[in-house]
C-alpha cells in the first residue's frame, strides 16, 4: 500500500478566507512555484514524512475528486474505489472506520 498526500488550494488562506493566525498563515498561491513552496514549508515545519504531491494550478485533483477541505480516498489500479466522508454533524472522520475499510479491502484482494 502506498499513501500519498495531495496539497490542494489553501482552504483558509490569509488573503481569501482567514480563520485566525494559526490556521491562516499563508496567502493563496498564484503560481505553481508558490504552491510547491507552501508544500515544502509544511513538510519542513511539521517533519511530514508521507510523500506529498501537489495539485496543478488548474486544481485538477480538487475539481475531479471534490477534495476540499480534505478527504481520504483509496485509488486502486487507477480506479477510485473508496471515498471517506466526514460525519454529518461532526465534520470529522472516524479513523478506525477508515483503517477497518482498508484492512478489509486488502484482505479481500489477498494483498
C-alpha positions in Angstrom: 0.0 0.0 0.0 1.2 3.5 -0.9 -0.1 6.5 1.0 0.2 10.0 -0.5 -0.9 13.4 0.5 -2.0 15.9 -2.2 -1.6 19.5 -1.4 -4.5 21.5 -3.0 -5.6 25.1 -2.8 -5.5 26.7 0.7 -8.8 26.4 2.4 -8.3 29.3 4.7 -5.6 31.5 3.1 -4.8 34.8 4.8 -5.9 36.7 1.7 -9.1 34.8 1.0 -10.9 33.3 3.9 -8.8 33.8 7.0 -9.6 31.7 10.1 -7.1 33.1 12.6 -3.3 33.4 12.6 -2.7 29.8 13.4 -4.7 28.4 10.5 -4.4 31.2 8.0 -0.6 31.6 7.9 0.0 31.8 4.1 -1.6 33.6 1.2 -3.4 31.6 -1.6 -0.6 30.7 -4.1 -1.0 32.2 -7.6 1.8 30.2 -9.2 2.8 26.6 -9.1 6.2 27.6 -7.6 4.4 29.3 -4.7 2.2 26.2 -4.1 5.3 23.9 -4.2 7.0 26.3 -1.7 4.0 26.1 0.7 4.1 22.3 0.5 7.9 22.3 1.2 7.4 24.7 4.2 4.7 22.4 5.6 6.9 19.3 5.2 9.8 21.0 6.9 7.8 22.7 9.7 5.9 19.5 10.7 8.6 16.9 9.7 5.9 15.4 7.5 7.2 12.1 6.2 4.4 10.9 3.8 5.2 11.6 0.2 3.3 14.8 -0.9 2.0 15.5 -4.4 0.9 19.0 -5.4 -2.3 19.7 -7.4 -1.9 21.8 -10.5 -2.9 25.5 -10.6 -6.0 24.4 -12.5 -6.9 22.4 -9.4 -7.4 19.3 -11.4 -7.3 16.9 -8.5 -9.6 19.0 -6.4 -12.1 19.6 -9.2 -12.1 15.9 -10.1 -12.4 14.5 -6.6 -14.1 17.3 -4.6 -11.3 17.2 -2.1 -11.9 20.4 -0.2 -11.2 20.9 2.6 -9.8 17.4 3.0 -10.8 13.9 2.1 -9.5 10.4 2.2 -9.5 8.3 -1.0 -8.5 4.8 -2.0 -7.4 4.5 -5.6 -6.6 1.0 -6.8 -5.2 0.4 -10.3 -6.2 3.9 -11.3 -9.8 3.5 -10.1 -11.4 5.3 -7.2 -12.7 2.5 -5.0 -13.4 4.4 -1.8 -14.1 8.0 -0.7 -14.4 8.6 3.0 -17.0 11.2 4.0 -16.9 13.2 7.2 -19.7 12.8 9.7 -22.7 14.9 9.0 -22.8 16.6 12.5 -19.1 16.4 13.5 -17.5 17.1 10.1 -14.7 14.8 11.2 -13.5 11.3 10.2 -13.7 8.1 12.1 -10.1 6.9 11.5 -10.8 3.5 13.0 -13.6 3.1 10.3 -11.2 4.1 7.6 -8.5 1.7 8.9 -11.1 -1.1 9.0 -12.2 -0.5 5.4 -8.6 -0.5 4.2 -7.8 -3.8 6.1 -10.9 -5.4 4.7 -10.1 -4.3 1.2 -6.6 -5.7 1.4 -7.9 -9.0 2.9 -10.5 -9.4 0.1 -7.8 -8.7 -2.5 -5.3 -11.0 -0.7 -2.7 -8.3 -0.8 
